[in-house]
Amino acid sequence: MSKKLLMKGNEALAEASIRAGLKGYYGYPITPQSELLEYLGQHLPSRGGAFVQAESEVAAINMVYGASGAGVRTMTSTSGPGYSLMQEGISYIACAELPCLLVNVMRGGPGLGTIQPSQGDYFQAVKGGGHGDYKCIVLAPNSVQEMADFTYLGFDLADTYRIPVVILTDGALGQMMETVVFPDYDIEANKTDHSSWATTGRKNMRKKHVVTSLYLKAEEMENMNLILQKKYREIEKNEVRFESIFTEDADIIIVAFGMSARVSFKAVELARKKGIKAGLFRPKTLFPFPINELQHLSNQADKMLVVEMNAGQMVEDVRLAVNGNISVEFYGRMGGVIPSPNEILNNIINLSELKE
Amino acid sequence: MSELISEGVQCKLLNSMDKVWDRPDSLIDVPLHYCPGCGHSVVHRVLMEVLEELELIENTIGIAPVGCSVLAYFYLDIDMQEAAHGRATAVATGIKRVMPNKTIFTYQGDGDLAAIGTAETIHTINRGENIVMIFINNGIYGMTGGQMAPTTLPGVRTSTSVDGRDVESQGHPLKIADMISILPGAYYVTRQAVTTAKAVRKLKKALKKAFIYQMNGEGGTSFIEVVSNCPSGWKMTPLESNEWLENDIFDFYELGDIKVPKKGIK
Protein backbone atom coordinates (compact mmCIF):
# COMPACT_ATOMS: atom_id res chain seq x y z
CA MET A 1 0.00 0.00 0.00
CA SER A 2 1.27 3.41 -0.85
CA LYS A 3 0.78 6.37 1.42
CA LYS A 4 -2.20 8.68 1.53
CA LEU A 5 -2.02 11.49 -1.00
CA LEU A 6 -4.14 14.61 -1.46
CA MET A 7 -5.15 14.84 -5.09
CA LYS A 8 -7.78 16.10 -7.49
CA GLY A 9 -10.10 13.43 -8.85
CA ASN A 10 -8.84 13.94 -12.40
CA GLU A 11 -5.23 13.62 -11.26
CA ALA A 12 -5.93 10.54 -9.17
CA LEU A 13 -7.54 8.88 -12.16
CA ALA A 14 -4.58 9.84 -14.35
CA GLU A 15 -2.05 8.55 -11.82
CA ALA A 16 -3.98 5.31 -11.40
CA SER A 17 -4.04 4.79 -15.16
CA ILE A 18 -0.23 4.95 -15.31
CA ARG A 19 0.03 2.54 -12.37
CA ALA A 20 -2.40 0.23 -14.18
CA GLY A 21 -0.05 -0.01 -17.15
CA LEU A 22 -1.39 2.61 -19.54
CA LYS A 23 0.66 2.46 -22.76
CA GLY A 24 -1.12 4.97 -24.97
CA TYR A 25 -3.16 8.05 -24.06
CA TYR A 26 -4.85 10.16 -26.72
CA GLY A 27 -6.91 13.20 -25.75
CA TYR A 28 -8.07 16.70 -26.44
CA PRO A 29 -8.49 19.58 -23.99
CA ILE A 30 -11.97 20.20 -22.61
CA THR A 31 -13.10 21.53 -19.26
CA PRO A 32 -13.61 20.01 -16.68
CA GLN A 33 -11.29 17.09 -17.58
CA SER A 34 -8.19 18.93 -18.78
CA GLU A 35 -6.11 18.06 -15.67
CA LEU A 36 -6.26 14.44 -16.80
CA LEU A 37 -4.76 15.33 -20.17
CA GLU A 38 -2.18 17.63 -18.57
CA TYR A 39 -1.16 15.10 -15.91
CA LEU A 40 -0.66 12.36 -18.47
CA GLY A 41 1.17 14.72 -20.81
CA GLN A 42 3.58 15.53 -18.01
CA HIS A 43 4.03 12.05 -16.55
CA LEU A 44 3.16 9.30 -19.01
CA PRO A 45 6.06 9.65 -21.50
CA SER A 46 8.67 9.28 -18.74
CA ARG A 47 6.84 6.29 -17.28
CA GLY A 48 6.62 4.07 -20.30
CA GLY A 49 3.62 5.29 -22.27
CA ALA A 50 2.86 7.35 -25.34
CA PHE A 51 0.97 10.63 -25.05
CA VAL A 52 -0.62 12.37 -28.02
CA GLN A 53 -2.66 15.55 -27.87
CA ALA A 54 -4.97 14.84 -30.78
CA GLU A 55 -6.45 17.40 -33.17
CA SER A 56 -9.97 16.51 -32.02
CA GLU A 57 -11.92 14.02 -29.97
CA VAL A 58 -12.78 12.31 -33.25
CA ALA A 59 -9.10 11.68 -33.91
CA ALA A 60 -8.43 10.79 -30.25
CA ILE A 61 -10.99 7.96 -30.12
CA ASN A 62 -9.67 6.55 -33.39
CA MET A 63 -6.12 6.64 -32.04
CA VAL A 64 -7.46 4.65 -29.09
CA TYR A 65 -8.96 2.21 -31.61
CA GLY A 66 -5.55 1.75 -33.22
CA ALA A 67 -3.61 1.30 -29.99
CA SER A 68 -6.24 -1.00 -28.56
CA GLY A 69 -6.12 -3.05 -31.75
CA ALA A 70 -2.42 -3.43 -31.07
CA GLY A 71 -3.35 -5.05 -27.75
CA VAL A 72 -2.05 -2.47 -25.28
CA ARG A 73 -3.81 -0.64 -22.45
CA THR A 74 -5.07 2.62 -23.85
CA MET A 75 -7.49 5.36 -22.89
CA THR A 76 -8.93 8.76 -23.63
CA SER A 77 -10.78 11.28 -21.51
CA THR A 78 -13.19 14.05 -22.31
CA SER A 79 -16.40 15.80 -21.28
CA GLY A 80 -19.90 15.83 -22.82
CA PRO A 81 -19.37 17.63 -26.16
CA GLY A 82 -16.19 15.66 -26.78
CA TYR A 83 -17.86 12.42 -25.76
CA SER A 84 -20.57 13.12 -28.34
CA LEU A 85 -17.88 13.49 -31.01
CA MET A 86 -16.44 10.11 -30.03
CA GLN A 87 -19.63 8.11 -30.47
CA GLU A 88 -18.91 6.80 -33.97
CA GLY A 89 -15.51 5.57 -32.85
CA ILE A 90 -16.92 3.94 -29.71
CA SER A 91 -19.43 2.04 -31.84
CA TYR A 92 -16.56 0.73 -34.01
CA ILE A 93 -14.54 -0.16 -30.90
CA ALA A 94 -17.48 -2.04 -29.37
CA CYS A 95 -18.11 -4.02 -32.55
CA ALA A 96 -14.43 -4.78 -33.13
CA GLU A 97 -14.33 -5.94 -29.47
CA LEU A 98 -11.43 -3.73 -28.49
CA PRO A 99 -10.58 -3.18 -24.82
CA CYS A 100 -10.06 0.41 -23.72
CA LEU A 101 -10.90 2.91 -21.00
CA LEU A 102 -12.99 6.00 -21.76
CA VAL A 103 -13.49 8.76 -19.21
CA ASN A 104 -16.35 11.23 -19.39
CA VAL A 105 -16.04 13.99 -16.79
CA MET A 106 -19.60 15.21 -17.30
CA ARG A 107 -20.59 18.87 -17.50
CA GLY A 108 -23.93 20.58 -17.92
CA GLY A 109 -25.63 20.36 -21.30
CA PRO A 110 -27.15 20.16 -23.82
CA GLY A 111 -25.18 22.03 -26.45
CA LEU A 112 -22.03 23.81 -25.47
CA GLY A 113 -23.71 23.92 -22.08
CA THR A 114 -21.68 24.82 -19.06
CA ILE A 115 -18.56 23.60 -17.32
CA GLN A 116 -20.26 22.83 -14.01
CA PRO A 117 -20.89 19.20 -12.98
CA SER A 118 -23.83 17.25 -14.38
CA GLN A 119 -25.04 13.71 -14.92
CA GLY A 120 -26.77 14.49 -18.19
CA ASP A 121 -24.78 11.94 -20.22
CA TYR A 122 -26.23 8.87 -18.44
CA PHE A 123 -28.32 7.78 -21.42
CA GLN A 124 -25.46 8.34 -23.83
CA ALA A 125 -23.02 6.28 -21.79
CA VAL A 126 -25.34 3.55 -20.56
CA LYS A 127 -27.59 2.96 -23.56
CA GLY A 128 -24.86 2.96 -26.18
CA GLY A 129 -24.63 6.48 -27.55
CA GLY A 130 -23.50 5.70 -31.05
CA HIS A 131 -25.14 3.72 -33.84
CA GLY A 132 -26.14 0.10 -33.56
CA ASP A 133 -26.74 -2.30 -30.68
CA TYR A 134 -23.81 -2.16 -28.33
CA LYS A 135 -22.99 -1.54 -24.71
CA CYS A 136 -20.07 -0.25 -22.73
CA ILE A 137 -19.45 -1.25 -19.14
CA VAL A 138 -20.13 1.97 -17.21
CA LEU A 139 -18.54 2.64 -13.83
CA ALA A 140 -19.73 5.52 -11.64
CA PRO A 141 -17.28 6.60 -8.93
CA ASN A 142 -18.39 8.89 -6.10
CA SER A 143 -15.07 9.85 -4.54
CA VAL A 144 -11.50 10.62 -5.52
CA GLN A 145 -10.56 7.21 -4.13
CA GLU A 146 -13.03 5.52 -6.46
CA MET A 147 -11.79 7.62 -9.39
CA ALA A 148 -8.51 5.75 -8.84
CA ASP A 149 -9.96 2.35 -7.90
CA PHE A 150 -12.32 2.19 -10.87
CA THR A 151 -9.44 2.96 -13.22
CA TYR A 152 -7.71 -0.32 -12.35
CA LEU A 153 -11.05 -2.12 -12.38
CA GLY A 154 -11.96 -0.52 -15.69
CA PHE A 155 -8.80 -1.70 -17.43
CA ASP A 156 -9.22 -5.20 -15.97
CA LEU A 157 -12.84 -5.47 -17.09
CA ALA A 158 -12.00 -4.06 -20.53
CA ASP A 159 -9.32 -6.72 -21.00
CA THR A 160 -11.46 -9.54 -19.62
CA TYR A 161 -14.42 -8.86 -21.88
CA ARG A 162 -12.73 -7.03 -24.76
CA ILE A 163 -15.12 -4.14 -24.32
CA PRO A 164 -14.87 -0.36 -23.93
CA VAL A 165 -15.29 0.62 -20.28
CA VAL A 166 -16.54 4.09 -19.42
CA ILE A 167 -15.78 5.89 -16.19
CA LEU A 168 -18.79 8.19 -15.96
CA THR A 169 -17.88 10.92 -13.54
CA ASP A 170 -18.49 14.65 -13.35
CA GLY A 171 -16.82 18.00 -12.95
CA ALA A 172 -17.22 18.03 -9.18
CA LEU A 173 -15.52 14.67 -8.67
CA GLY A 174 -12.89 15.57 -11.23
CA GLN A 175 -12.03 18.87 -9.61
CA MET A 176 -12.41 18.11 -5.89
CA MET A 177 -9.40 17.23 -3.77
CA GLU A 178 -9.52 14.31 -1.35
CA THR A 179 -7.12 11.81 0.06
CA VAL A 180 -6.42 8.81 -2.09
CA VAL A 181 -4.40 5.66 -1.53
CA PHE A 182 -3.16 3.84 -4.59
CA PRO A 183 -3.35 0.10 -4.08
CA ASP A 184 -0.49 -2.24 -4.89
CA TYR A 185 -1.18 -3.33 -8.42
CA ASP A 186 0.95 -5.78 -10.32
CA ILE A 187 0.76 -4.81 -13.97
CA GLU A 188 2.33 -8.03 -15.16
CA ALA A 189 0.06 -10.23 -13.04
CA ASN A 190 -2.99 -8.42 -14.38
CA LYS A 191 -1.87 -8.52 -17.99
CA THR A 192 -4.27 -10.19 -20.41
CA ASP A 193 -2.83 -12.07 -23.35
CA HIS A 194 -4.21 -10.46 -26.49
CA SER A 195 -1.76 -12.18 -28.84
CA SER A 196 -4.49 -14.32 -30.42
CA TRP A 197 -6.12 -11.34 -32.12
CA ALA A 198 -4.08 -8.13 -31.74
CA THR A 199 -2.47 -6.64 -34.84
CA THR A 200 1.23 -6.63 -34.05
CA GLY A 201 2.63 -7.90 -37.34
CA ARG A 202 2.57 -11.53 -38.53
CA LYS A 203 5.61 -12.62 -36.52
CA ASN A 204 6.87 -16.02 -37.73
CA MET A 205 4.27 -15.84 -40.48
CA ARG A 206 1.39 -16.65 -38.16
CA LYS A 207 -2.14 -16.26 -39.54
CA LYS A 208 -2.93 -12.62 -40.15
CA HIS A 209 -5.03 -10.68 -37.62
CA VAL A 210 -7.68 -8.24 -38.75
CA VAL A 211 -9.44 -5.67 -36.57
CA THR A 212 -12.70 -4.70 -38.22
CA SER A 213 -16.37 -4.00 -37.59
CA LEU A 214 -17.49 -4.64 -41.17
CA TYR A 215 -19.67 -7.62 -42.07
CA LEU A 216 -21.17 -7.30 -45.52
CA LYS A 217 -23.59 -10.23 -45.22
CA ALA A 218 -26.63 -9.62 -43.04
CA GLU A 219 -26.39 -13.07 -41.45
CA GLU A 220 -22.75 -12.49 -40.52
CA MET A 221 -23.60 -9.10 -39.05
CA GLU A 222 -26.41 -10.67 -37.05
CA ASN A 223 -24.02 -13.33 -35.84
CA MET A 224 -21.61 -10.64 -34.63
CA ASN A 225 -24.51 -9.00 -32.83
CA LEU A 226 -25.36 -12.31 -31.16
CA ILE A 227 -21.76 -12.63 -29.98
CA LEU A 228 -21.95 -9.13 -28.50
CA GLN A 229 -25.32 -9.75 -26.85
CA LYS A 230 -24.06 -12.98 -25.31
CA LYS A 231 -21.12 -11.08 -23.87
CA TYR A 232 -23.45 -8.42 -22.42
CA ARG A 233 -25.59 -11.10 -20.73
CA GLU A 234 -22.41 -12.58 -19.25
CA ILE A 235 -21.41 -9.16 -17.92
CA GLU A 236 -24.89 -8.63 -16.46
CA LYS A 237 -24.49 -11.94 -14.63
CA ASN A 238 -20.99 -11.35 -13.27
CA GLU A 239 -20.15 -7.70 -12.91
CA VAL A 240 -22.95 -5.88 -11.09
CA ARG A 241 -21.54 -3.66 -8.36
CA PHE A 242 -23.41 -1.43 -5.91
CA GLU A 243 -23.43 -0.01 -2.41
CA SER A 244 -26.41 -0.29 -0.10
CA ILE A 245 -26.50 1.92 3.02
CA PHE A 246 -29.22 1.83 5.71
CA THR A 247 -31.50 -0.02 3.33
CA GLU A 248 -32.25 -3.03 5.58
CA ASP A 249 -35.08 -1.31 7.45
CA ALA A 250 -35.69 1.60 5.10
CA ASP A 251 -39.17 2.74 4.10
CA ILE A 252 -37.82 5.20 1.59
CA ILE A 253 -34.83 4.28 -0.50
CA ILE A 254 -32.93 6.89 -2.44
CA VAL A 255 -31.31 5.59 -5.58
CA ALA A 256 -28.47 7.74 -6.84
CA PHE A 257 -25.04 7.39 -8.45
CA GLY A 258 -21.81 9.37 -8.36
CA MET A 259 -21.96 12.93 -7.09
CA SER A 260 -25.70 12.91 -6.44
CA ALA A 261 -25.26 9.78 -4.29
CA ARG A 262 -22.74 11.67 -2.17
CA VAL A 263 -25.22 14.46 -1.53
CA SER A 264 -28.04 11.97 -1.05
CA PHE A 265 -26.07 10.17 1.66
CA LYS A 266 -26.02 13.38 3.69
CA ALA A 267 -29.78 13.77 3.13
CA VAL A 268 -30.33 10.20 4.36
CA GLU A 269 -28.35 10.94 7.53
CA LEU A 270 -30.43 14.09 8.12
CA ALA A 271 -33.66 12.13 7.55
CA ARG A 272 -32.60 9.43 10.00
CA LYS A 273 -32.01 12.14 12.62
CA LYS A 274 -35.61 13.19 12.06
CA GLY A 275 -36.74 9.61 12.59
CA ILE A 276 -37.48 8.85 8.95
CA LYS A 277 -36.27 5.45 7.89
CA ALA A 278 -34.41 6.39 4.75
CA GLY A 279 -31.69 4.44 2.97
CA LEU A 280 -29.37 4.87 0.02
CA PHE A 281 -28.82 2.48 -2.84
CA ARG A 282 -25.90 3.43 -5.05
CA PRO A 283 -25.17 1.58 -8.31
CA LYS A 284 -21.43 1.56 -8.93
CA THR A 285 -21.98 -0.10 -12.28
CA LEU A 286 -24.57 1.65 -14.46
CA PHE A 287 -24.17 -1.07 -17.04
CA PRO A 288 -24.62 -3.74 -15.85
CA PHE A 289 -27.43 -2.21 -13.83
CA PRO A 290 -28.30 -3.77 -10.42
CA ILE A 291 -31.78 -4.86 -11.48
CA ASN A 292 -32.16 -7.84 -9.13
CA GLU A 293 -31.05 -5.89 -6.08
CA LEU A 294 -33.52 -3.09 -6.82
CA GLN A 295 -36.31 -5.62 -7.34
CA HIS A 296 -35.43 -7.17 -4.02
CA LEU A 297 -35.47 -3.80 -2.26
CA SER A 298 -38.84 -2.94 -3.81
CA ASN A 299 -40.35 -5.82 -1.85
CA GLN A 300 -39.39 -4.27 1.49
CA ALA A 301 -39.46 -0.49 0.96
CA ASP A 302 -42.55 1.68 0.44
CA LYS A 303 -41.10 4.15 -2.00
CA MET A 304 -38.03 4.94 -3.97
CA LEU A 305 -36.68 8.38 -4.77
CA VAL A 306 -34.20 8.66 -7.60
CA VAL A 307 -31.92 11.69 -7.34
CA GLU A 308 -29.89 12.74 -10.35
CA MET A 309 -28.18 15.79 -11.76
CA ASN A 310 -30.25 15.63 -14.94
CA ALA A 311 -33.90 15.66 -16.05
CA GLY A 312 -34.46 12.03 -15.06
CA GLN A 313 -32.44 9.40 -16.87
CA MET A 314 -31.43 6.57 -14.51
CA VAL A 315 -34.94 6.80 -13.05
CA GLU A 316 -36.18 5.02 -16.19
CA ASP A 317 -33.95 2.05 -15.44
CA VAL A 318 -35.01 2.01 -11.80
CA ARG A 319 -38.66 1.98 -12.84
CA LEU A 320 -37.98 -0.86 -15.28
CA ALA A 321 -36.24 -2.81 -12.53
CA VAL A 322 -38.98 -2.23 -9.96
CA ASN A 323 -41.62 -2.87 -12.62
CA GLY A 324 -44.48 -1.08 -10.85
CA ASN A 325 -43.98 -2.88 -7.55
CA ILE A 326 -43.69 0.43 -5.64
CA SER A 327 -43.79 4.04 -6.71
CA VAL A 328 -40.52 5.54 -7.92
CA GLU A 329 -40.29 9.32 -7.59
CA PHE A 330 -37.66 11.59 -9.08
CA TYR A 331 -35.82 14.69 -7.99
CA GLY A 332 -33.20 16.30 -10.19
CA ARG A 333 -31.31 19.49 -10.90
CA MET A 334 -29.97 20.22 -14.35
CA GLY A 335 -27.49 22.30 -16.28
CA GLY A 336 -24.62 22.08 -13.82
CA VAL A 337 -26.52 22.62 -10.54
CA ILE A 338 -25.79 20.20 -7.69
CA PRO A 339 -28.79 19.59 -5.42
CA SER A 340 -28.25 20.42 -1.74
CA PRO A 341 -28.81 17.82 1.01
CA ASN A 342 -31.70 19.92 2.32
CA GLU A 343 -33.47 19.93 -1.04
CA ILE A 344 -33.26 16.14 -1.10
CA LEU A 345 -34.28 15.95 2.57
CA ASN A 346 -37.41 18.00 1.79
CA ASN A 347 -38.31 15.50 -0.89
CA ILE A 348 -37.81 12.64 1.57
CA ILE A 349 -39.99 14.40 4.14
CA ASN A 350 -42.71 15.01 1.55
CA LEU A 351 -42.68 11.37 0.53
CA SER A 352 -42.80 10.14 4.13
CA GLU A 353 -45.74 12.47 4.90
CA LEU A 354 -47.58 11.26 1.82
CA LYS A 355 -47.16 7.75 3.16
CA GLU A 356 -48.92 8.65 6.42
CA MET B 1 15.11 -5.25 -63.56
CA SER B 2 17.91 -3.15 -62.12
CA GLU B 3 15.85 0.04 -62.28
CA LEU B 4 13.42 -1.50 -59.78
CA ILE B 5 16.12 -2.03 -57.25
CA SER B 6 16.74 0.59 -54.65
CA GLU B 7 19.85 1.21 -52.65
CA GLY B 8 20.87 -1.55 -50.31
CA VAL B 9 19.03 -4.28 -52.20
CA GLN B 10 21.16 -6.72 -54.15
CA CYS B 11 20.78 -7.01 -57.91
CA LYS B 12 20.31 -10.45 -59.47
CA LEU B 13 21.29 -11.40 -62.97
CA LEU B 14 18.52 -13.15 -64.85
CA ASN B 15 18.91 -16.36 -66.78
CA SER B 16 16.74 -17.11 -69.79
CA MET B 17 14.51 -19.59 -67.92
CA ASP B 18 14.16 -17.59 -64.69
CA LYS B 19 10.67 -16.81 -63.57
CA VAL B 20 10.33 -13.07 -63.86
CA TRP B 21 6.66 -12.65 -63.03
CA ASP B 22 4.61 -14.22 -60.28
CA ARG B 23 1.88 -13.29 -57.91
CA PRO B 24 3.35 -12.09 -54.60
CA ASP B 25 2.71 -14.78 -51.94
CA SER B 26 1.18 -12.17 -49.66
CA LEU B 27 -1.41 -11.08 -52.23
CA ILE B 28 -4.07 -13.62 -51.34
CA ASP B 29 -5.20 -15.64 -54.35
CA VAL B 30 -8.92 -14.85 -54.30
CA PRO B 31 -11.03 -12.94 -56.83
CA LEU B 32 -10.76 -9.20 -56.17
CA HIS B 33 -14.06 -7.36 -55.82
CA TYR B 34 -12.69 -4.38 -57.75
CA CYS B 35 -14.23 -3.53 -61.11
CA PRO B 36 -12.35 -4.61 -64.25
CA GLY B 37 -9.62 -2.14 -65.07
CA CYS B 38 -9.60 -0.49 -61.65
CA GLY B 39 -6.23 0.75 -60.43
CA HIS B 40 -6.67 -0.58 -56.88
CA SER B 41 -5.67 -4.09 -57.89
CA VAL B 42 -2.41 -2.91 -59.40
CA VAL B 43 -1.55 -0.80 -56.37
CA HIS B 44 -2.34 -3.74 -54.05
CA ARG B 45 0.02 -5.91 -56.02
CA VAL B 46 2.85 -3.39 -56.14
CA LEU B 47 2.46 -2.71 -52.43
CA MET B 48 2.79 -6.38 -51.53
CA GLU B 49 5.76 -6.78 -53.88
CA VAL B 50 7.49 -3.96 -52.06
CA LEU B 51 6.70 -5.29 -48.59
CA GLU B 52 7.94 -8.74 -49.60
CA GLU B 53 11.10 -7.45 -51.19
CA LEU B 54 11.86 -5.38 -48.09
CA GLU B 55 10.99 -8.40 -45.90
CA LEU B 56 8.42 -6.41 -43.97
CA ILE B 57 5.46 -8.79 -44.16
CA GLU B 58 5.97 -9.93 -40.55
CA ASN B 59 6.42 -6.42 -39.29
CA THR B 60 3.62 -4.52 -41.01
CA ILE B 61 0.20 -3.35 -39.91
CA GLY B 62 -1.91 -1.78 -42.65
CA ILE B 63 -4.94 0.44 -42.19
CA ALA B 64 -7.86 0.03 -44.58
CA PRO B 65 -10.21 2.98 -45.11
CA VAL B 66 -13.90 3.27 -45.87
CA GLY B 67 -14.46 3.25 -49.61
CA CYS B 68 -13.77 0.75 -52.38
CA SER B 69 -10.65 -0.52 -50.62
CA VAL B 70 -12.46 -1.09 -47.33
CA LEU B 71 -11.93 -4.81 -47.87
CA ALA B 72 -8.21 -4.54 -48.68
CA TYR B 73 -7.59 -6.92 -45.78
CA PHE B 74 -9.30 -9.67 -47.78
CA TYR B 75 -6.41 -9.51 -50.23
CA LEU B 76 -3.35 -8.34 -48.32
CA ASP B 77 -1.97 -11.16 -46.20
CA ILE B 78 -0.72 -8.96 -43.39
CA ASP B 79 -2.14 -7.73 -40.08
CA MET B 80 -4.66 -5.00 -40.74
CA GLN B 81 -7.12 -2.69 -39.05
CA GLU B 82 -10.20 -1.27 -40.71
CA ALA B 83 -10.69 2.37 -39.77
CA ALA B 84 -13.75 4.60 -39.62
CA HIS B 85 -14.26 6.87 -42.62
CA GLY B 86 -11.46 9.42 -42.74
CA ARG B 87 -9.73 8.24 -39.57
CA ALA B 88 -7.11 5.88 -40.98
CA THR B 89 -4.18 8.11 -40.08
CA ALA B 90 -5.52 8.60 -36.53
CA VAL B 91 -5.68 4.81 -36.18
CA ALA B 92 -2.18 4.60 -37.65
CA THR B 93 -0.96 7.20 -35.14
CA GLY B 94 -2.45 5.19 -32.30
CA ILE B 95 -0.61 2.05 -33.41
CA LYS B 96 2.71 3.64 -34.36
CA ARG B 97 3.03 5.50 -31.05
CA VAL B 98 2.75 2.30 -29.01
CA MET B 99 4.78 0.18 -31.47
CA PRO B 100 7.30 2.58 -33.05
CA ASN B 101 9.33 -0.19 -34.66
CA LYS B 102 6.46 -1.60 -36.66
CA THR B 103 5.84 -0.72 -40.29
CA ILE B 104 2.58 1.18 -40.61
CA PHE B 105 0.78 2.32 -43.72
CA THR B 106 -2.64 3.71 -44.48
CA TYR B 107 -4.43 3.10 -47.76
CA GLN B 108 -7.08 5.73 -48.43
CA GLY B 109 -9.21 7.14 -51.19
CA ASP B 110 -9.88 10.78 -51.99
CA GLY B 111 -13.20 11.02 -50.14
CA ASP B 112 -11.62 9.43 -47.10
CA LEU B 113 -8.33 11.34 -47.06
CA ALA B 114 -9.22 14.67 -48.66
CA ALA B 115 -12.82 15.27 -47.51
CA ILE B 116 -14.03 13.66 -44.30
CA GLY B 117 -10.50 12.97 -43.06
CA THR B 118 -8.83 16.25 -44.00
CA ALA B 119 -8.16 17.21 -40.38
CA GLU B 120 -6.58 13.84 -39.63
CA THR B 121 -4.53 14.00 -42.84
CA ILE B 122 -3.11 17.44 -42.06
CA HIS B 123 -2.44 16.85 -38.38
CA THR B 124 -0.94 13.40 -38.81
CA ILE B 125 1.52 14.80 -41.31
CA ASN B 126 2.07 17.93 -39.24
CA ARG B 127 3.10 15.71 -36.32
CA GLY B 128 5.43 14.00 -38.76
CA GLU B 129 4.10 10.57 -37.89
CA ASN B 130 6.61 8.10 -39.27
CA ILE B 131 4.16 6.20 -41.45
CA VAL B 132 3.46 5.72 -45.15
CA MET B 133 0.22 7.17 -46.50
CA ILE B 134 -0.98 5.70 -49.78
CA PHE B 135 -3.56 7.95 -51.37
CA ILE B 136 -5.65 6.63 -54.26
CA ASN B 137 -7.07 9.65 -56.07
CA ASN B 138 -9.62 8.71 -58.69
CA GLY B 139 -11.67 11.90 -58.48
CA ILE B 140 -14.92 10.25 -57.50
CA TYR B 141 -16.77 8.39 -54.75
CA GLY B 142 -16.67 4.95 -56.34
CA MET B 143 -18.17 2.71 -53.69
CA THR B 144 -21.27 4.83 -53.07
CA GLY B 145 -22.03 5.02 -56.76
CA GLY B 146 -20.13 7.87 -58.40
CA GLN B 147 -20.71 11.10 -56.50
CA MET B 148 -18.52 14.18 -56.75
CA ALA B 149 -15.31 13.98 -54.73
CA PRO B 150 -13.15 16.81 -53.37
CA THR B 151 -10.74 15.93 -56.18
CA THR B 152 -13.25 15.92 -59.07
CA LEU B 153 -12.09 18.21 -61.87
CA PRO B 154 -14.13 21.30 -62.85
CA GLY B 155 -16.90 20.54 -65.29
CA VAL B 156 -16.85 16.79 -64.64
CA ARG B 157 -20.27 15.18 -64.46
CA THR B 158 -21.03 12.94 -61.52
CA SER B 159 -24.27 11.86 -59.85
CA THR B 160 -24.07 14.92 -57.58
CA SER B 161 -22.79 17.30 -60.24
CA VAL B 162 -24.97 16.28 -63.15
CA ASP B 163 -24.24 19.42 -65.13
CA GLY B 164 -20.55 19.16 -64.40
CA ARG B 165 -18.71 20.34 -61.29
CA ASP B 166 -19.48 24.02 -60.91
CA VAL B 167 -16.55 25.58 -59.07
CA GLU B 168 -18.66 28.61 -58.12
CA SER B 169 -21.03 26.55 -56.01
CA GLN B 170 -19.18 23.26 -55.51
CA GLY B 171 -15.64 24.43 -54.97
CA HIS B 172 -12.42 23.55 -56.69
CA PRO B 173 -10.59 20.24 -56.83
CA LEU B 174 -8.28 19.89 -53.89
CA LYS B 175 -4.59 19.28 -54.55
CA ILE B 176 -4.02 17.83 -51.13
CA ALA B 177 -0.56 16.44 -51.87
CA ASP B 178 0.66 19.92 -52.78
CA MET B 179 -1.05 21.34 -49.69
CA ILE B 180 0.51 18.95 -47.21
CA SER B 181 3.93 19.10 -48.87
CA ILE B 182 4.62 22.45 -47.21
CA LEU B 183 4.29 20.92 -43.74
CA PRO B 184 7.62 20.28 -41.99
CA GLY B 185 6.37 16.81 -41.05
CA ALA B 186 5.98 15.78 -44.69
CA TYR B 187 9.18 13.90 -45.53
CA TYR B 188 8.55 12.52 -48.96
CA VAL B 189 5.59 13.52 -51.14
CA THR B 190 5.13 12.16 -54.62
CA ARG B 191 2.34 11.77 -57.17
CA GLN B 192 2.33 8.61 -59.25
CA ALA B 193 0.04 6.64 -61.56
CA VAL B 194 -0.67 3.10 -62.75
CA THR B 195 -1.69 3.81 -66.35
CA THR B 196 1.35 2.21 -68.00
CA ALA B 197 3.94 -0.39 -67.12
CA LYS B 198 6.48 2.39 -66.81
CA ALA B 199 4.22 4.29 -64.42
CA VAL B 200 3.75 1.14 -62.32
CA ARG B 201 7.50 0.69 -62.08
CA LYS B 202 7.88 4.29 -60.95
CA LEU B 203 5.17 3.80 -58.34
CA LYS B 204 6.95 0.73 -57.05
CA LYS B 205 10.18 2.64 -56.73
CA ALA B 206 8.40 5.43 -54.85
CA LEU B 207 6.68 3.02 -52.49
CA LYS B 208 9.93 1.26 -51.80
CA LYS B 209 11.63 4.51 -50.93
CA ALA B 210 8.77 5.45 -48.62
CA PHE B 211 8.97 2.21 -46.65
CA ILE B 212 12.76 2.38 -46.47
CA TYR B 213 12.48 5.93 -45.10
CA GLN B 214 10.02 4.71 -42.48
CA MET B 215 12.15 1.80 -41.38
CA ASN B 216 15.26 3.99 -41.27
CA GLY B 217 13.29 6.28 -38.98
CA GLU B 218 14.35 9.27 -41.01
CA GLY B 219 11.61 11.34 -39.51
CA GLY B 220 8.38 12.33 -41.15
CA THR B 221 5.45 11.10 -43.13
CA SER B 222 5.77 9.69 -46.63
CA PHE B 223 2.81 10.46 -48.84
CA ILE B 224 2.33 8.54 -52.07
CA GLU B 225 -0.55 9.77 -54.20
CA VAL B 226 -1.66 7.50 -57.02
CA VAL B 227 -3.82 9.30 -59.56
CA SER B 228 -5.97 6.36 -60.56
CA ASN B 229 -9.09 5.59 -62.50
CA CYS B 230 -12.66 4.51 -61.83
CA PRO B 231 -14.06 3.06 -65.07
CA SER B 232 -17.42 2.24 -63.46
CA GLY B 233 -17.84 5.59 -61.76
CA TRP B 234 -16.55 7.48 -64.78
CA LYS B 235 -18.81 5.45 -67.09
CA MET B 236 -15.88 4.56 -69.33
CA THR B 237 -14.04 1.49 -70.49
CA PRO B 238 -10.73 0.89 -68.71
CA LEU B 239 -8.86 2.03 -71.84
CA GLU B 240 -10.94 5.19 -72.15
CA SER B 241 -10.36 5.92 -68.50
CA ASN B 242 -6.61 5.63 -68.93
CA GLU B 243 -6.75 7.88 -71.98
CA TRP B 244 -8.65 10.49 -70.01
CA LEU B 245 -6.01 10.33 -67.30
CA GLU B 246 -3.18 10.75 -69.81
CA ASN B 247 -4.87 13.43 -71.90
CA ASP B 248 -6.54 15.60 -69.27
CA ILE B 249 -6.25 14.65 -65.62
CA PHE B 250 -2.45 14.52 -65.46
CA ASP B 251 -2.41 18.13 -66.71
CA PHE B 252 -4.06 19.10 -63.44
CA TYR B 253 -2.59 16.43 -61.16
CA GLU B 254 0.97 16.53 -62.48
CA LEU B 255 2.92 13.36 -61.88
CA GLY B 256 6.28 13.31 -60.15
CA ASP B 257 7.93 14.10 -56.87
CA ILE B 258 6.53 17.07 -54.97
CA LYS B 259 8.90 16.95 -52.03
CA VAL B 260 11.98 14.81 -51.68
CA PRO B 261 14.18 14.41 -48.63
CA LYS B 262 17.57 16.11 -48.83
CA LYS B 263 19.35 12.88 -47.96
CA GLY B 264 16.83 10.75 -49.80
CA ILE B 265 17.31 7.80 -52.10
CA LYS B 266 17.78 8.83 -55.72
Interface residues (C-beta under 8 A of the other chain):
Chain A: K23 G24 Y26 A50 V52 A54 E55 S56 V58 A59 A60 N62 M63 V64 Y65 G66 A67 S68 G69 A70 V72 T74 E88 G89 Y92 A96 T199 T200 G201 R202 K203 N204 M205 K208 H209 V210 V211 T212 S213 L214 L216
Chain B: I57 E58 N59 T60 I61 I63 A64 V70 L71 Y73 D77 I78 D79 M80 Q81 E82 A83 A84 R87 A90 V91 A92 T93 G94 I95 R97 V98 M99 K102 T103 A119 E120 I122 H123 R127
